[in-house]
Amino acid sequence: MLFLYYPKCSTCQKAQQWLDENQIAYQGRHIVEQNPTAEELKSWQKMSGIELKGLFNTSGLRYKALKLKEKLPTMTDEEKFALLATDGMLVKRPLVIGAGFVLAGFKPQAWADKLK
């Protein structure tokens, strides 16, 4: 299982602590140092059924600085994936990618339902 996180993110810290406390094995990946590629993001979005906008960190400073709330509606999916692949800070986190599923954001009950 792959766990994408940003170490300074308090939600990511809580998620990692939850994984550790529940003895769930994972491979960690720093989402900024090893940003997801457009191909990975396409695959994860398809597997998860998450709306493409749901892969964006809409509360992040970069999202707001780039005024993406206004720009996303006029962008193609290809442009959105390409943009996400440029900067891990734009990607919703944490992300957990397992066999046939993707969890975006940390919701303890949803994680427990899927991972326990």
C-alpha positions in Angstrom: 0.0 0.0 0.0 1.3 3.5 -0.9 0.8 6.4 1.5 1.4 9.8 0.0 1.9 12.6 2.6 3.4 15.9 3.3 5.3 15.7 6.7 4.4 19.2 7.9 0.6 18.6 7.2 -1.1 17.9 10.5 -3.8 15.8 8.8 -1.1 13.7 7.2 0.6 13.3 10.6 -2.7 12.1 12.1 -3.2 9.7 9.3 0.3 8.3 9.6 -0.2 7.9 13.3 -3.5 6.1 12.7 -1.8 3.7 10.2 1.0 3.0 12.7 -1.3 2.5 15.7 -3.4 0.1 13.6 -0.3 -1.8 12.5 -1.1 -1.3 8.8 1.9 -1.7 6.6 2.6 1.0 4.0 5.3 2.5 1.8 5.5 6.2 2.5 6.1 8.8 -0.2 6.7 12.5 0.3 4.2 14.1 -2.0 6.3 17.1 -2.8 9.7 15.4 -3.2 8.2 12.7 -5.3 5.2 14.4 -6.9 2.7 12.0 -8.5 2.9 11.9 -12.3 0.0 12.7 -14.5 -0.3 9.0 -15.4 -0.4 8.0 -11.8 -3.1 10.6 -11.1 -5.2 9.5 -14.0 -4.9 5.9 -12.9 -5.8 6.7 -9.3 -8.7 9.0 -10.3 -10.1 6.2 -12.5 -9.7 3.6 -9.8 -11.2 5.7 -7.1 -14.2 7.2 -8.9 -13.3 10.5 -7.2 -14.3 13.5 -9.3 -11.1 15.0 -10.7 -11.6 18.2 -8.7 -11.5 16.0 -5.6 -7.8 15.4 -6.2 -7.0 19.0 -5.8 -6.0 20.4 -2.4 -8.7 23.1 -2.5 -7.8 24.5 0.9 -4.1 24.9 0.0 -2.3 28.2 -0.3 -1.0 27.3 -3.8 -4.5 26.4 -5.0 -5.7 29.8 -3.8 -2.7 31.7 -5.1 -3.2 30.3 -8.6 -6.9 31.2 -8.4 -7.8 27.7 -9.4 -11.4 28.0 -8.2 -12.0 30.3 -11.2 -9.6 28.5 -13.6 -10.5 24.8 -13.2 -14.0 25.0 -14.8 -12.4 26.2 -18.1 -9.5 23.7 -18.1 -9.6 20.3 -19.8 -9.0 17.2 -17.8 -5.6 16.8 -19.5 -4.6 20.3 -18.4 -5.8 19.6 -14.8 -3.8 16.3 -14.6 -0.7 18.1 -16.1 -1.1 20.9 -13.5 -1.5 18.5 -10.6 1.7 16.7 -11.7 3.7 19.9 -11.5 3.4 20.4 -7.7 2.6 18.0 -4.9 1.2 20.9 -2.8 -1.8 21.1 -5.3 -2.7 17.4 -4.7 -5.2 16.4 -2.0 -3.5 14.6 0.8 -3.0 12.3 2.4 -3.6 9.7 -0.3 -3.6 5.9 0.2 -3.4 3.7 -2.8 -4.0 0.0 -2.4 -5.1 -2.9 -4.5 -8.1 -1.6 -6.3 -8.8 1.4 -4.1 -7.8 5.0 -3.4 -8.5 7.0 -0.3 -8.1 10.8 -0.5 -8.0 12.9 2.6 -8.1 11.4 6.1 -11.5 10.2 7.3 -10.8 7.7 10.1 -14.0 5.7 9.7 -13.6 5.4 5.9 -10.0 4.3 6.4 -11.1 1.8 9.1 -13.8 0.4 6.8 -11.3 -0.1 3.9 -8.1 -1.0 5.7 -9.1 -3.1 8.7 
